[in-house]
């Protein structure tokens, strides 16, 4: 049996919830009996500053302790980062890139060279604003990564959120996040 390792790199700005989303994806992996790592790359973080977070998911114990340099999945929570950071650096042609934007993948490709990666978009900020009442794109992006990769099903993500979020947030906040994940899962564009 070959071990499958999925490496995820999250590009965002401080305050967008990328570190929380990276941990959520790792927690979902644990629930499926997988091994994981989830960690941010620390620097002078402050609200609005560019940040990077990482998630590794594997069938076998993970012996690598460095940042993700060759991601299979790249999530871009703030589309303005595309102009200043090479978000696809190190990615293989089989990588999946999901950008939080209302634009289509073809629109993005007109202005930016993503090579031959599988580019997808989802209006995560819009979805979050409409369902949660805040421009916090992290939970919609988890729905989009579930759809794009098949690592998790929609019901698995929602069940995890009910249990995890139900301990911390009001029913209204939990339901808003559940709806945000569902919409992103269904609205991701390729």
ZADO-1210 file (C-alpha; in nm, 4 decimals, padded with zeros to 6 digits):
<atoms>
<atom x="00.0000" y="00.0000" z="00.0000" code="UNK" pos="1"/>
<atom x="00.1396" y="00.3394" z="-00.0926" code="UNK" pos="2"/>
<atom x="00.1146" y="00.6221" z="00.1536" code="UNK" pos="3"/>
<atom x="-00.0661" y="00.9304" z="00.0380" code="UNK" pos="4"/>
<atom x="00.0681" y="01.2661" z="00.1528" code="UNK" pos="5"/>
<atom x="-00.1325" y="01.5791" z="00.0846" code="UNK" pos="6"/>
<atom x="00.0462" y="01.9077" z="00.1463" code="UNK" pos="7"/>
<atom x="-00.1604" y="02.2255" z="00.1696" code="UNK" pos="8"/>
<atom x="-00.0294" y="02.5813" z="00.1682" code="UNK" pos="9"/>
<atom x="-00.2557" y="02.8662" z="00.2783" code="UNK" pos="10"/>
<atom x="-00.1862" y="03.2249" z="00.1651" code="UNK" pos="11"/>
<atom x="-00.3813" y="03.4924" z="00.3490" code="UNK" pos="12"/>
<atom x="-00.3621" y="03.8114" z="00.5450" code="UNK" pos="13"/>
<atom x="-00.3558" y="03.8229" z="00.9233" code="UNK" pos="14"/>
<atom x="-00.7098" y="03.8129" z="01.0576" code="UNK" pos="15"/>
<atom x="-00.8625" y="03.6077" z="00.7746" code="UNK" pos="16"/>
<atom x="-00.8550" y="03.2841" z="00.9728" code="UNK" pos="17"/>
<atom x="-00.6067" y="03.0828" z="00.7648" code="UNK" pos="18"/>
<atom x="-00.4329" y="02.9343" z="01.0695" code="UNK" pos="19"/>
<atom x="-00.7691" y="02.8296" z="01.2148" code="UNK" pos="20"/>
<atom x="-00.8739" y="02.6773" z="00.8808" code="UNK" pos="21"/>
<atom x="-00.5428" y="02.4896" z="00.8505" code="UNK" pos="22"/>
<atom x="-00.6038" y="02.3396" z="01.1957" code="UNK" pos="23"/>
<atom x="-00.9647" y="02.2551" z="01.1071" code="UNK" pos="24"/>
<atom x="-00.8523" y="02.0585" z="00.8016" code="UNK" pos="25"/>
<atom x="-00.6003" y="01.8756" z="01.0230" code="UNK" pos="26"/>
<atom x="-00.8718" y="01.7926" z="01.2780" code="UNK" pos="27"/>
<atom x="-01.0875" y="01.6538" z="00.9975" code="UNK" pos="28"/>
<atom x="-00.7946" y="01.4325" z="00.8949" code="UNK" pos="29"/>
<atom x="-00.7618" y="01.2958" z="01.2482" code="UNK" pos="30"/>
<atom x="-01.1298" y="01.2032" z="01.2443" code="UNK" pos="31"/>
<atom x="-01.0558" y="00.9908" z="00.9362" code="UNK" pos="32"/>
<atom x="-00.7659" y="00.8148" z="01.1071" code="UNK" pos="33"/>
<atom x="-00.4981" y="01.0136" z="00.9256" code="UNK" pos="34"/>
<atom x="-00.1795" y="01.1717" z="01.0539" code="UNK" pos="35"/>
<atom x="-00.1398" y="01.5482" z="01.0288" code="UNK" pos="36"/>
<atom x="00.0594" y="01.8633" z="01.0819" code="UNK" pos="37"/>
<atom x="-00.0823" y="02.2150" z="01.0867" code="UNK" pos="38"/>
<atom x="00.1269" y="02.5214" z="01.1551" code="UNK" pos="39"/>
<atom x="00.1788" y="02.8836" z="01.0510" code="UNK" pos="40"/>
<atom x="00.5006" y="03.0417" z="00.9309" code="UNK" pos="41"/>
<atom x="00.5681" y="03.3018" z="01.1927" code="UNK" pos="42"/>
<atom x="00.6999" y="03.6473" z="01.1200" code="UNK" pos="43"/>
<atom x="00.5867" y="04.0000" z="01.1972" code="UNK" pos="44"/>
<atom x="00.2164" y="03.9047" z="01.1863" code="UNK" pos="45"/>
<atom x="-00.0394" y="04.1716" z="01.2376" code="UNK" pos="46"/>
<atom x="-00.3853" y="04.2200" z="01.1063" code="UNK" pos="47"/>
<atom x="-00.3660" y="04.2630" z="00.7294" code="UNK" pos="48"/>
<atom x="-00.0053" y="04.1426" z="00.6894" code="UNK" pos="49"/>
<atom x="00.0577" y="03.8532" z="00.4487" code="UNK" pos="50"/>
<atom x="00.0833" y="03.5175" z="00.6257" code="UNK" pos="51"/>
<atom x="00.1384" y="03.1571" z="00.5247" code="UNK" pos="52"/>
<atom x="00.0042" y="02.8480" z="00.7004" code="UNK" pos="53"/>
<atom x="00.0529" y="02.4801" z="00.6224" code="UNK" pos="54"/>
<atom x="-00.1334" y="02.1521" z="00.6610" code="UNK" pos="55"/>
<atom x="-00.0005" y="01.8036" z="00.5923" code="UNK" pos="56"/>
<atom x="-00.2258" y="01.4981" z="00.5846" code="UNK" pos="57"/>
<atom x="-00.0903" y="01.1465" z="00.5491" code="UNK" pos="58"/>
<atom x="-00.1831" y="00.7805" z="00.5832" code="UNK" pos="59"/>
<atom x="00.1491" y="00.7256" z="00.7636" code="UNK" pos="60"/>
<atom x="00.3318" y="00.9210" z="01.0361" code="UNK" pos="61"/>
<atom x="00.4855" y="01.2399" z="00.8973" code="UNK" pos="62"/>
<atom x="00.8603" y="01.2746" z="00.9426" code="UNK" pos="63"/>
<atom x="00.9006" y="01.6106" z="00.7652" code="UNK" pos="64"/>
<atom x="00.9139" y="01.9203" z="00.9844" code="UNK" pos="65"/>
<atom x="00.9770" y="02.1984" z="00.7341" code="UNK" pos="66"/>
<atom x="00.7362" y="02.4384" z="00.5638" code="UNK" pos="67"/>
<atom x="00.5441" y="02.2988" z="00.2658" code="UNK" pos="68"/>
<atom x="00.7574" y="02.3702" z="-00.0406" code="UNK" pos="69"/>
<atom x="00.5785" y="02.1522" z="-00.2985" code="UNK" pos="70"/>
<atom x="00.2069" y="02.1798" z="-00.2195" code="UNK" pos="71"/>
<atom x="-00.0624" y="01.9626" z="-00.3743" code="UNK" pos="72"/>
<atom x="-00.3248" y="02.2177" z="-00.2702" code="UNK" pos="73"/>
<atom x="-00.2896" y="02.5955" z="-00.2459" code="UNK" pos="74"/>
<atom x="-00.5568" y="02.8194" z="-00.0957" code="UNK" pos="75"/>
<atom x="-00.5459" y="03.1948" z="-00.1490" code="UNK" pos="76"/>
<atom x="-00.7785" y="03.3727" z="00.0941" code="UNK" pos="77"/>
<atom x="-00.6880" y="03.7221" z="-00.0284" code="UNK" pos="78"/>
<atom x="-00.6711" y="03.7587" z="-00.4083" code="UNK" pos="79"/>
<atom x="-00.4582" y="04.0751" z="-00.3838" code="UNK" pos="80"/>
<atom x="-00.1679" y="03.8510" z="-00.2770" code="UNK" pos="81"/>
<atom x="-00.1520" y="03.7042" z="-00.6292" code="UNK" pos="82"/>
<atom x="00.0044" y="04.0260" z="-00.7570" code="UNK" pos="83"/>
<atom x="00.2792" y="04.0364" z="-00.4944" code="UNK" pos="84"/>
<atom x="00.3542" y="03.6711" z="-00.4079" code="UNK" pos="85"/>
<atom x="00.4200" y="03.3720" z="-00.6323" code="UNK" pos="86"/>
<atom x="00.1456" y="03.1630" z="-00.4720" code="UNK" pos="87"/>
<atom x="00.2135" y="02.8649" z="-00.7012" code="UNK" pos="88"/>
<atom x="00.5871" y="02.8518" z="-00.6250" code="UNK" pos="89"/>
<atom x="00.6969" y="02.4891" z="-00.5979" code="UNK" pos="90"/>
<atom x="00.3596" y="02.3476" z="-00.7001" code="UNK" pos="91"/>
<atom x="00.3399" y="02.0574" z="-00.9414" code="UNK" pos="92"/>
<atom x="00.1216" y="02.0664" z="-01.2509" code="UNK" pos="93"/>
<atom x="-00.1243" y="01.8406" z="-01.0662" code="UNK" pos="94"/>
<atom x="-00.1730" y="02.0939" z="-00.7849" code="UNK" pos="95"/>
<atom x="-00.5123" y="02.2421" z="-00.7087" code="UNK" pos="96"/>
<atom x="-00.5222" y="02.6186" z="-00.6498" code="UNK" pos="97"/>
<atom x="-00.8361" y="02.7762" z="-00.5034" code="UNK" pos="98"/>
<atom x="-00.8620" y="03.1544" z="-00.4989" code="UNK" pos="99"/>
<atom x="-01.1159" y="03.3493" z="-00.2945" code="UNK" pos="100"/>
<atom x="-01.2642" y="03.5782" z="-00.5591" code="UNK" pos="101"/>
<atom x="-01.5854" y="03.6469" z="-00.7454" code="UNK" pos="102"/>
<atom x="-01.3912" y="03.6181" z="-01.0719" code="UNK" pos="103"/>
<atom x="-01.3906" y="03.3001" z="-01.2784" code="UNK" pos="104"/>
<atom x="-01.0719" y="03.0968" z="-01.3185" code="UNK" pos="105"/>
<atom x="-01.0505" y="03.2153" z="-01.6816" code="UNK" pos="106"/>
<atom x="-01.0663" y="03.5797" z="-01.5676" code="UNK" pos="107"/>
<atom x="-00.7784" y="03.5230" z="-01.3251" code="UNK" pos="108"/>
<atom x="-00.5689" y="03.3429" z="-01.5888" code="UNK" pos="109"/>
<atom x="-00.5955" y="03.6478" z="-01.8190" code="UNK" pos="110"/>
<atom x="-00.3951" y="03.8565" z="-01.5723" code="UNK" pos="111"/>
<atom x="-00.1775" y="03.5987" z="-01.3940" code="UNK" pos="112"/>
<atom x="00.0305" y="03.3011" z="-01.5005" code="UNK" pos="113"/>
<atom x="-00.0612" y="02.9959" z="-01.2951" code="UNK" pos="114"/>
<atom x="00.1063" y="02.7469" z="-01.5270" code="UNK" pos="115"/>
<atom x="-00.0884" y="02.4261" z="-01.5747" code="UNK" pos="116"/>
<atom x="-00.2279" y="02.3871" z="-01.2228" code="UNK" pos="117"/>
<atom x="-00.5963" y="02.3151" z="-01.1720" code="UNK" pos="118"/>
<atom x="-00.7253" y="02.6650" z="-01.0912" code="UNK" pos="119"/>
<atom x="-01.0556" y="02.7081" z="-00.9101" code="UNK" pos="120"/>
<atom x="-01.2321" y="03.0081" z="-00.7599" code="UNK" pos="121"/>
<atom x="-01.4968" y="03.0582" z="-00.4953" code="UNK" pos="122"/>
<atom x="-01.6492" y="03.3818" z="-00.3652" code="UNK" pos="123"/>
<atom x="-01.5605" y="03.2940" z="-00.0045" code="UNK" pos="124"/>
<atom x="-01.5641" y="03.6534" z="00.1249" code="UNK" pos="125"/>
<atom x="-01.9040" y="03.7187" z="-00.0299" code="UNK" pos="126"/>
<atom x="-02.0403" y="03.3896" z="00.1033" code="UNK" pos="127"/>
<atom x="-01.9049" y="03.4635" z="00.4526" code="UNK" pos="128"/>
<atom x="-02.0515" y="03.8137" z="00.4538" code="UNK" pos="129"/>
<atom x="-02.3918" y="03.6793" z="00.3504" code="UNK" pos="130"/>
<atom x="-02.4011" y="03.3803" z="00.5872" code="UNK" pos="131"/>
<atom x="-02.1868" y="03.4744" z="00.8870" code="UNK" pos="132"/>
<atom x="-02.2225" y="03.8505" z="00.8647" code="UNK" pos="133"/>
<atom x="-01.8439" y="03.9034" z="00.8508" code="UNK" pos="134"/>
<atom x="-01.5814" y="03.8935" z="00.5788" code="UNK" pos="135"/>
<atom x="-01.4093" y="03.5897" z="00.7274" code="UNK" pos="136"/>
<atom x="-01.3374" y="03.3567" z="00.4333" code="UNK" pos="137"/>
<atom x="-01.1744" y="03.0694" z="00.6221" code="UNK" pos="138"/>
<atom x="-01.4726" y="02.8357" z="00.6733" code="UNK" pos="139"/>
<atom x="-01.6016" y="02.8757" z="00.3167" code="UNK" pos="140"/>
<atom x="-01.2501" y="02.7900" z="00.1945" code="UNK" pos="141"/>
<atom x="-01.2631" y="02.4660" z="00.3948" code="UNK" pos="142"/>
<atom x="-01.5829" y="02.3797" z="00.2057" code="UNK" pos="143"/>
<atom x="-01.4110" y="02.4593" z="-00.1237" code="UNK" pos="144"/>
<atom x="-01.1065" y="02.2443" z="-00.0418" code="UNK" pos="145"/>
<atom x="-01.3342" y="01.9542" z="00.0512" code="UNK" pos="146"/>
<atom x="-01.5087" y="01.9782" z="-00.2858" code="UNK" pos="147"/>
<atom x="-01.1908" y="02.0309" z="-00.4899" code="UNK" pos="148"/>
<atom x="-00.9867" y="01.7515" z="-00.3350" code="UNK" pos="149"/>
<atom x="-01.2383" y="01.4943" z="-00.2148" code="UNK" pos="150"/>
<atom x="-01.0386" y="01.4651" z="00.1090" code="UNK" pos="151"/>
<atom x="-01.3616" y="01.5112" z="00.3045" code="UNK" pos="152"/>
<atom x="-01.7292" y="01.5077" z="00.2251" code="UNK" pos="153"/>
<atom x="-01.9563" y="01.8024" z="00.2945" code="UNK" pos="154"/>
<atom x="-02.1370" y="01.6164" z="00.5740" code="UNK" pos="155"/>
<atom x="-01.8059" y="01.5310" z="00.7428" code="UNK" pos="156"/>
<atom x="-01.7048" y="01.8966" z="00.7450" code="UNK" pos="157"/>
<atom x="-02.0430" y="02.0087" z="00.8738" code="UNK" pos="158"/>
<atom x="-02.0530" y="01.7398" z="01.1458" code="UNK" pos="159"/>
<atom x="-01.7074" y="01.8445" z="01.2618" code="UNK" pos="160"/>
<atom x="-01.8109" y="02.2102" z="01.2700" code="UNK" pos="161"/>
<atom x="-02.1298" y="02.1342" z="01.4650" code="UNK" pos="162"/>
<atom x="-01.9258" y="01.9612" z="01.7344" code="UNK" pos="163"/>
<atom x="-01.6283" y="02.1972" z="01.7385" code="UNK" pos="164"/>
<atom x="-01.8099" y="02.5281" z="01.6915" code="UNK" pos="165"/>
<atom x="-02.1088" y="02.4234" z="01.9039" code="UNK" pos="166"/>
<atom x="-01.8881" y="02.4330" z="02.2133" code="UNK" pos="167"/>
<atom x="-01.7737" y="02.7905" z="02.1486" code="UNK" pos="168"/>
<atom x="-02.0358" y="02.9808" z="01.9505" code="UNK" pos="169"/>
<atom x="-02.4066" y="03.0555" z="01.9478" code="UNK" pos="170"/>
<atom x="-02.6440" y="02.8499" z="01.7359" code="UNK" pos="171"/>
<atom x="-02.6752" y="03.1436" z="01.4950" code="UNK" pos="172"/>
<atom x="-02.2966" y="03.1553" z="01.4377" code="UNK" pos="173"/>
<atom x="-02.2753" y="02.7775" z="01.3990" code="UNK" pos="174"/>
<atom x="-02.5613" y="02.7714" z="01.1471" code="UNK" pos="175"/>
<atom x="-02.4073" y="03.0608" z="00.9517" code="UNK" pos="176"/>
<atom x="-02.0782" y="02.8737" z="00.9239" code="UNK" pos="177"/>
<atom x="-02.2549" y="02.5517" z="00.8210" code="UNK" pos="178"/>
<atom x="-02.4313" y="02.7426" z="00.5442" code="UNK" pos="179"/>
<atom x="-02.1043" y="02.9100" z="00.4402" code="UNK" pos="180"/>
<atom x="-01.9328" y="02.5714" z="00.4035" code="UNK" pos="181"/>
<atom x="-02.2265" y="02.4283" z="00.2081" code="UNK" pos="182"/>
<atom x="-02.2412" y="02.7209" z="-00.0325" code="UNK" pos="183"/>
<atom x="-01.8672" y="02.7210" z="-00.0967" code="UNK" pos="184"/>
<atom x="-01.8754" y="02.3446" z="-00.1553" code="UNK" pos="185"/>
<atom x="-02.1505" y="02.3940" z="-00.4119" code="UNK" pos="186"/>
<atom x="-02.0317" y="02.7220" z="-00.5679" code="UNK" pos="187"/>
<atom x="-01.6629" y="02.6522" z="-00.6314" code="UNK" pos="188"/>
<atom x="-01.5861" y="02.7184" z="-01.0007" code="UNK" pos="189"/>
<atom x="-01.3380" y="02.5414" z="-01.2238" code="UNK" pos="190"/>
</atoms>
